[in-house]
Amino acid sequence: MNFELVTLNSSAYPPTGSLHARAPEGHALLATGIVLLFLGGVRLWIFGAGALAAAAAAPLAWSLLRDYQKTRFYTFLDPDRDPLGAGYHILQSKIALGSGGVLGKVLAHLSIIDHYDGFAKGVIDTRDVIYFVNVTALALFLTLRTLEARRWKG
C-alpha cells in the first residue's frame, strides 16, 4: 500500500468535510478522495468496514439532529411534501436535470470540448484550469501506475 498517498489524502479530509457541508464541490472532493484511496491500494474490506461503521453510527447521528435538520432530510427524500416551500429548489433541480438527464449533464461536464470552449474565446475560468490540471494529474498518475506495474512484472 502506498502510505504517502493515504497520508496525503487523509490530510485533505478535514477541508473536504467542511466543503461537504457548504458546497456541491465537496461531494466531488469526497468522491475523489475515496477513489484516490482505492487507487492507492487500500483494500476493499477497509471500505466495507467504514460503511459498516457509518451504518452503525447512523441512529446516534439521527438522534443528535435538530428538528429543522430532520425536516431538510425528509424534504430531500420527498420534495412533494412542501412543493412551494422547502421542496421548491429540489423540484426545480429535478426539472433542470430533466432537460438532459443526469447522464447528459455528467457527460457534458466531463467533456474536454466544453471546458476548452472558454479558452477558445479567450476567457480563463478557474474551473476550466482546475479541470485540465486534474485531467493531467490523472493521466500522469495512471501512466506512473502502469510503468510501476510493468517494472515489477519483469
C-alpha positions in Angstrom: 0.0 0.0 0.0 1.2 3.5 -0.8 1.2 5.2 2.6 2.3 8.6 1.2 -0.9 8.7 -0.8 -3.0 7.7 2.1 -1.4 10.3 4.3 -1.7 13.0 1.7 -5.4 12.1 1.1 -6.3 11.8 4.8 -4.8 15.3 5.4 -7.3 16.6 2.8 -10.4 15.2 4.6 -10.9 18.0 7.2 -11.3 20.6 4.5 -13.3 18.2 2.4 -15.7 17.7 5.3 -16.2 21.4 5.7 -16.8 21.8 1.9 -19.2 18.8 2.0 -21.5 20.8 4.3 -21.3 24.0 2.3 -21.0 23.4 -1.4 -21.7 20.8 -4.1 -17.9 20.7 -4.9 -17.4 19.0 -1.5 -19.2 15.9 -2.9 -16.7 15.7 -5.7 -13.8 16.2 -3.4 -15.0 13.5 -1.1 -15.6 11.1 -4.0 -12.1 12.0 -5.5 -10.6 11.2 -2.1 -12.3 7.8 -1.9 -11.2 7.0 -5.5 -7.6 8.0 -4.7 -7.6 5.8 -1.6 -8.8 2.9 -3.8 -6.3 3.5 -6.5 -3.6 3.9 -3.8 -4.1 0.3 -2.8 -6.5 0.4 0.2 -8.2 -2.9 0.4 -12.0 -3.2 -0.2 -12.6 -4.6 3.2 -11.5 -1.3 4.7 -14.1 0.5 2.7 -16.7 -2.1 3.8 -15.7 -1.6 7.4 -16.1 2.1 7.0 -19.5 1.7 5.5 -20.5 -0.7 8.3 -19.2 1.8 11.0 -21.2 4.6 9.3 -24.3 2.5 9.3 -23.9 1.6 12.9 -23.4 5.3 13.8 -26.4 6.5 11.8 -29.0 6.0 14.6 -26.9 8.0 17.0 -26.3 10.7 14.4 -30.1 10.8 13.7 -30.9 11.4 17.4 -28.4 14.3 17.5 -30.1 16.1 14.6 -32.4 19.1 15.3 -35.9 19.2 14.0 -35.2 21.5 11.1 -32.3 19.3 10.0 -34.6 16.2 10.0 -37.1 18.3 8.0 -34.5 19.0 5.4 -33.7 15.3 5.2 -37.3 14.4 4.7 -37.7 17.2 2.1 -34.7 15.8 0.3 -36.3 12.3 0.2 -39.8 13.6 -0.7 -39.8 17.2 -2.1 -43.5 17.0 -3.0 -44.4 17.2 0.7 -43.9 21.0 0.5 -43.6 22.0 -3.2 -43.9 25.8 -2.6 -41.7 25.9 0.5 -38.7 23.7 1.4 -39.1 21.4 -1.6 -39.2 24.2 -4.2 -35.5 24.2 -5.1 -35.3 20.4 -5.2 -38.2 20.3 -7.6 -36.6 23.0 -9.8 -33.4 21.0 -9.8 -35.3 17.9 -11.0 -36.9 20.0 -13.8 -33.4 21.3 -14.8 -31.9 17.8 -14.8 -34.8 16.5 -16.9 -33.7 18.5 -19.9 -30.5 16.4 -20.3 -30.8 13.8 -17.7 -28.2 13.2 -15.1 -26.0 11.2 -17.5 -26.2 14.0 -20.1 -25.2 16.6 -17.5 -22.3 14.5 -16.2 -21.0 13.8 -19.7 -21.3 17.4 -20.7 -19.3 18.4 -17.5 -16.6 15.8 -18.2 -16.3 16.8 -21.9 -13.0 18.4 -22.8 -14.6 20.4 -25.5 -17.0 22.0 -23.0 -14.0 23.2 -20.9 -11.9 24.2 -23.8 -14.6 26.5 -25.2 -13.7 29.2 -22.7 -10.1 29.1 -23.6 -11.0 29.3 -27.3 -13.0 32.5 -26.6 -10.1 34.0 -24.6 -11.7 33.6 -21.2 -9.7 31.9 -18.5 -12.1 30.4 -16.0 -10.6 28.8 -12.9 -13.0 25.8 -13.1 -11.6 25.0 -16.6 -8.0 25.4 -15.4 -8.7 23.1 -12.4 -10.3 20.6 -14.8 -7.3 20.5 -17.1 -4.9 20.2 -14.1 -6.9 17.3 -12.7 -7.0 15.6 -16.1 -3.3 16.0 -16.5 -2.7 14.7 -12.9 -4.9 11.7 -13.5 -3.1 10.9 -16.8 0.3 11.2 -15.1 -0.9 9.1 -12.2 -2.2 6.3 -14.4 1.0 6.4 -16.5 3.1 6.1 -13.3 1.0 3.2 -12.1 1.3 1.4 -15.5 5.1 1.9 -15.6 5.4 0.6 -12.0 3.3 -2.5 -12.8 5.4 -3.2 -15.8 8.6 -2.8 -13.9 7.6 -5.2 -11.2 6.3 -7.8 -13.6 9.8 -8.3 -15.0 
